Amino acid sequence: MNAKTAKILGKFAVLKGISEKQLKRDWMSLSQDDKDKKRQEILKEIVKT
């Protein structure tokens, strides 16, 4: 995970009110394709707010 992804996950965790640590653990368990899809979903959510 690079710094940019960590920053995005941190913002998303605060936005949703969930544990950043748990979100990062879940992120590390995803495959590369799943990470790409999830990252796009997260970016859409962040942009909406």
C-alpha positions in Angstrom: 0.0 0.0 0.0 1.4 3.3 -1.0 1.0 6.6 0.9 -1.7 7.9 -1.5 -3.9 4.8 -0.9 -3.4 5.0 2.8 -4.5 8.6 2.8 -7.6 7.7 0.8 -8.5 4.9 3.1 -8.0 7.2 6.1 -10.4 9.7 4.7 -12.9 7.1 3.9 -12.7 5.6 7.4 -13.4 9.0 8.9 -16.2 9.6 6.5 -17.9 6.3 7.3 -17.1 6.3 11.0 -15.3 3.0 10.8 -11.9 1.8 12.2 -9.1 2.8 9.9 -7.0 -0.1 11.1 -9.7 -2.6 10.3 -10.3 -1.0 6.9 -6.6 -1.3 6.1 -6.6 -5.0 7.2 -9.5 -5.7 4.9 -7.7 -3.8 2.1 -4.6 -6.0 2.4 -6.6 -9.2 2.0 -8.1 -8.1 -1.4 -6.7 -9.2 -4.7 -5.2 -6.6 -7.1 -8.4 -6.5 -9.2 -10.6 -6.2 -6.2 -8.4 -3.4 -4.8 -8.8 -1.5 -8.1 -12.6 -1.8 -8.0 -12.8 -0.9 -4.3 -10.5 2.1 -4.8 -12.8 3.5 -7.5 -15.8 3.0 -5.3 -14.1 4.8 -2.4 -13.0 7.7 -4.6 -16.6 8.1 -5.8 -17.9 8.2 -2.2 -15.3 10.7 -1.1 -16.0 13.0 -4.1 -19.8 13.0 -3.3 -19.2 14.6 0.0 
